[in-house]
Amino acid sequence: MNRKDYSANLTMNVIHRAHQGSLELAKTKALERSMALQAMAEAILQHRNEILEANTLDLEANRTIPIPAPMVELLKLTPERLQITVQILQRLGDLPDLVGQVVGASYQLERSQSYGQRIPLGVIALIYEAFPELVAIAAGMSIQTGNSLIIRGGSEAHNSNLVITKVLRLALKQVGLPVECIEFLPPTDKSSIHYLLTQDRYINLVIPYGRDSLVERVAKVASVPVLKVAMGNCYLYWSASGSLDMVRWMILDSHESKPDPVNAIEKVLIDSKHNFSVVVRLWNSLKENGFEVRGDAALVDEFPDLILTEDRDWSQAYLSKIVAFKVVDSIDSGISWINNYSSGHADCLVAESYQESRQFALGVNSACIFINKSPKFSRYQNQKDGIFLGMSNQKSFAQGLIGLEAFTRIKYIFQGN
């Protein structure tokens, strides 16, 4: 058997096991899945030293590989990050069960009753870079909604991913759920992604999580439905009526998403009517907080201490503490620029004008709009909120915050009289 055939067989065996596991999981009750989530949380606590040791191996191995600094930060596990992961799993286990939830149908057939019911998708594949605790978070969301998960992480986090997967499968076995509900594909074979993305008979959703280049590669190849997760390259338009303090707070707070800067404001459009002594105060404040400040050619000509922004940067995420500035002549120009260059998942306005607020909210073609409000992203804020995997910029079945609803679909039932 040649290498290509071996890879295909290995991948298909993983897919078939996950598919069978999803059929078994679909029969379980909410209490069983909740117990599994609590067991997964407890298993991570019990094996945290083993997980951290595996992560140390990954960090040491990547010292000789030229991976971007932001990705190294995403790769690095800490006891605090593991503790947050444990809290997320525990919270997932406490949330109301979505599976089986009845929703109203928008139409009724004659002499019958129509209704919808939430059911699991089936098998979900997660293809991602770095960020090893994402294994546990995505697995928790999948198990809670009755889905199997296939994990395909990058080689930079291979040891961490492998150990966390093993720990989660031990927890499933402990509570009597099929371990096939969480399957692992090693990153050593690049062709496995192609097989994974084209098995639409068995795979019901693919979630690519990482830099734009990874997300777009997955979307191009996949015949399976894709739920894109967007990171960074969020814009802020600073109206002439907006305050310096609000802009400064929103930028700084948006970069506090740990560890991944999902909604970090990286580009700021300044209304040309601003007094630039105020703008310089903002730049100085950002620099004092460890940010690198960049500007377009017009700003650099006037303020030579700014770093020039490359043309390609306006449509790409930095995923770092960098903010680029550009002057525009009106809110119309700002909206047009954002619609052309933003990542389209979370864009912001600072303004005191109600008219500008409405114009921005209706004109910007992004999944989420934040007006005088920090876009800072959090998977887990408090006991009253749900859990969110990330943010999507799709204009289709799921956009904005990716919660448990994105892991389910609605089956419509027509009951005759």
N, C-alpha and C positions, 0 to 999 in steps of 0.2 A: 504494500500500500504506500503510495507516494504521500508527500507532506500535505499536499492540497486536499486529498481525499481524507487523510487522517483528521485534518482540521475541520472539514465539513462534518465528519461523523461525530467528533467531539462536541461541536456546537449543537448539532441536531439532537444529540443525546441530552444535553442540558436543556434544550427547548422542550423536548418531549416530557422530561421529568417535571419541569416547571408547569407545563400544561396539565399533567395529571394531578399535580399538587393543587392547582387552582380549582379543579373539579371537586376534590375532597374538601378544600377550604370553604367552598361555596355552600356546603352542607352544614357548616358549623353554626353554633349560636353565638350571640353577642358576648355572653359571659365567657365562653371558651376563648374567644379572640382577646377579650380584655385580660384574662389570666395570662395569655401568651405574652402580651405587651408588658405586663408587670414582671414576668419571668425574664424577658429580654433586658429590661432595665436592671434587674437584680444581677443578671449574668455579667453585664458590663461592669457593674460595681465590683463584683467578685474577681473579675479578670483584668481590672484596669492596669495593673502593673505589667502584665503580659502584653496588653495593647500598647502601652507607652513604650515598652522595650522594642516592639516591632516598629513603632513609629520612629524611634531613634535610629534603627537600622536604615530606614528609608531616607532620613535626613542625612545620614553619613554617606550613603550611596550616591545621593544627589549633589554632594559637594563638588564632584568632578564633572558633573553634567551641566551644561549652560542653560538652566531653566530660569525663566524670569523671576525676579525677586518677589513680586506679588504672589506667584504660584508657590514659592517656598513658604510664604506666610500662611497660605491656605492649607499647605501640607502639614504644618506643625500642629501636633496635638498637645494639649496641656490638661492637667487635672481639672481645671475650670471648664474647659470645652467638653470634656467627658461628662462632667457633672450636669451641664446644661442638656446634653444628649439624654442622660438618664431622666431628667425632669420632663423632657419632651415625650419620651416613651410612656412615662407614668401618666402624664396629662392625656395622651392619646387614649390610654386605657380607661380614662374616666369620662371621655366625651360620649354624648348620646350616639347610638348606633344609627348610621345612615342606611345600612343595607336593609331593604324591605320597606323603607319609608314610602308612604303613599303620597303622590302629588296629583293635583287635579289635571284632567285632560282639557285641552283647549276646545274640543268639539265632542259631540255625542252622536252616535249612530242611532237611527230610529229603532225603537223597542229594544234598547240595550243600555247598559251602564258602562261608561268608559272611565278608566283611571290609569295613572302611571305609577310605576314602582321602581325605586332605585335598586340596582343590582350591581355586582362587581363587574369590572371590565374583563378580568380573566388573568392575562399574563402581561406584566409591565417590565420593560427593559430600561435600565438606567445606565447611560454611557456618560462618563464624567472624568474630570481631571482633578488630581490632588484631593483635598477635602475628605479625608477618610471617614469622619463621623457621619457623612451623608449616607453611607451604607445603612447605618442604624436608623436614621430619620426616615429615609425612603422606605426601608423595610417595615418600620412601625406603621407608616401611613398605608402601606399596601396590605399588611395583615389586618389592620383595623377595618379596612373596607373589603376584605375577603379576596384579595388578589395575591397571586404569586409575583415574585420579583427576581429578575435576572440581573446580576451586578456585573458590569464591565468597566472597571476603573482603569486608570493609566498605570504605566510601569513605575512611575515615580512614587506611587503609594502601594505597591504590590504587597509588601509584608503587612502593612497596617490593614489593608482591605481583607486580606486572607484571614488574619486572626479575628477581626471583628465578625466576619461572616461565620467563621467556625463557632464563635461564642453565641451568636444569635441562633444558629441551628441547634446547638446544645439546649438552648432555652425552649425551642419548639418541641424537641424530643422529650424534654422533661414534662411538658404539659400535655403530651399526646397528640400534638398537631403534626402533619407531615413535614419533614425537614425539606422536602422538595419545593416547598413554598418559597425558599430562599436559595437560589442557585448562583454559583460563581463561575465566571469565565475568565481564565488567566489572560493577562495582557500580552503574553509572549507571542501570540499569533495575531497579526494585524488583520488577516482575512476573516477572522471570526466575526468582526463587526459587520462585514457585508452579508454574511449568512443571517445574522441576527436581524438586520434591517429589512430583509426581503422575505421573511417568513410570516406573511400576513394571515396565514391560516391559523397560526398558533399565538403570535404576538399581537396584542391588542393596542399597545401604546408604547412608544419609545420616548424617553425623556433625556435629551442631551443637556448636560450641565457643565458649563465651563466658558472658555473664551469664545468670541464670535466665530473664529475659524473652525473650532470643533462643532459648534451648533450648525453652521452652514454646511459642513461636510456631511453630517448626519442627515440633514434635511434633503440634500441633493440625491442621496443614494436610496433613502427609505421608500419602500412601498407600504410600510406600516404607518398609521397615523403618528405624527410627531408633535409633542408638546414642547416648544422651545422655551428655555429659561434664559432670560436676559440679565446681563450684569453690567453695571457702569454706563458711562456716556449719557448720563442724565443732564438735561439743560435747565438753566434758570434764567428767566427774563426779568431784569431789574428795571421796573418802570420808574419814570421820573418822580412818581408819587410815592415810591417805596422807600422804606427807611434802611439806613446802613446797618443798624443793629439787627434787624430781621434777616437781612441777607447773610450777615456774618454768622448768626446763630444757625440758620438753615444749612449753610455749607459745612460748618464744623460738625453739627449734629448728624448730618447725612453720612459722614465718613466714620461714624461710631458703630456702624453695623459690624459686628464681629462674628466670625472671622472674615466673611466675604462681603465686599463693598457693593452689594446688590444695587442699592439706590443712591450711591454716592454721586453728588453733584460735581461734575468734572468740567462743565462748560458754562460760562456766564455771558449772556448778552446784555449789554449796558445801553440804556436809552441815551441817545446823543445829547439830550437836554440836561444830563447830570453835570454838577460841578465836580470837576475831576480831582479837586483836593480831597473830596469825600471818597472817591474811588481809590486814591493812593492810600488813604487811611485803611481801607479794607485790605489792600495788598500787603501793607506792612503787618497788619494783624494776622493775616494768613501765614506770612513768613515766620512770624514769632511762634506760631503753632506748628511749625515744621513742614509747611506746604511749599511746593515749588509753584511759582506763578508765571504763567505764560501769556502772550498776547499775539494778536494778528499783526500783519506788517505795519498797518497804520498806527497801532498803539506802540509798537517797538520803535518806530521812527520818532515818536514824541517822548517815549520813556525808554531809553536805551538799556536800562538795567533789567527790563523784562526779557525773558527767553522767547524766541520766535516760535510760534506754533506752526508745525508743518501742515500743509493743506489736507493731507490724508487723516490727520488727527481729529478733525472735526466730526468724522463719522466713526471713530474708533474709541474704545474704552481704554483708559490708562490703567485702571484697577490699582491705583496708587494715590498718594497724597499730592496730586497735581491738579491745578485748576487753570483752564485757559479762558481768556477774556476777549470779547469782540464788541465793537460799538455798532449799533444799528440805529436807523433814523426814526423808527416807529414800531409800535406793537405789531402792525401788519407785517413788517419786514422780519421781526423776531419770530412770529408764528410760522412764516414761510420757511425761514432758516431751520427752525426746530423740526418741522415736518420733513425736511429734506435730509437732515444730518443726525438727528437724535436716534437713540436705540428704540425709542417709541414705547417704553414701558412705564416710565415715571418722569414727568417733566413738571417744572415749578414756575410760579409767578410770585413776585413780591410787588404789591401795589395796594394803594388805599382807595383806588377808584373802582366802584361797583361795575361801571360800564366796561372797564378793561378786564375785570375778573370774568365777566360773562363772555366777552369776546375771546379771551384766552381759553376758557373752559370749553367753549363750543368749537373754536378754530383749530386747536392743537389735536392732531390725530394720534394720540397716545392712549395706552390702556388706562393709566391713572394720572390725574392732574392734582397737584398740591398747590394751594393758594395760601400764602402766608402760613404755611405749615411744613415742617421738616418731613422729607420723604423717607427718613430713616427706616430701614427694614428690620423686622424681627420675626423669627419663626415662632417665638414663644414669649409673650409679654406678661400675662398674668393668668390667674385661674379662670377668668371669665372668657378669654379669647380662645379661638381655635388654633390649630397648628398650620403653618404655611411652609411649603417646600422652597418656594422662591417666587419670582415674578415672571410672568410671560408677557411678551409684546405681540402675541398673535391676535389677529382680527377674526378669530373663528370660534371654535367650541369652548375654548378656555382662554381668558386673558386676565391680566392683573394678578392679584394674589392667587397662588396655586394652593388651594385647600383640599380637603378630603373629597369635596364634590367632584373635582377633576379626576378622581380615581374611580368614579362610578358612572353608570349610564342609566337611562330611564327606559324601562320596558313598558309598552302600552298594552293594556288588557281590555278586551271588549266582552262584557258579560251579557249574553242574551237573556231575555225574559222567558 
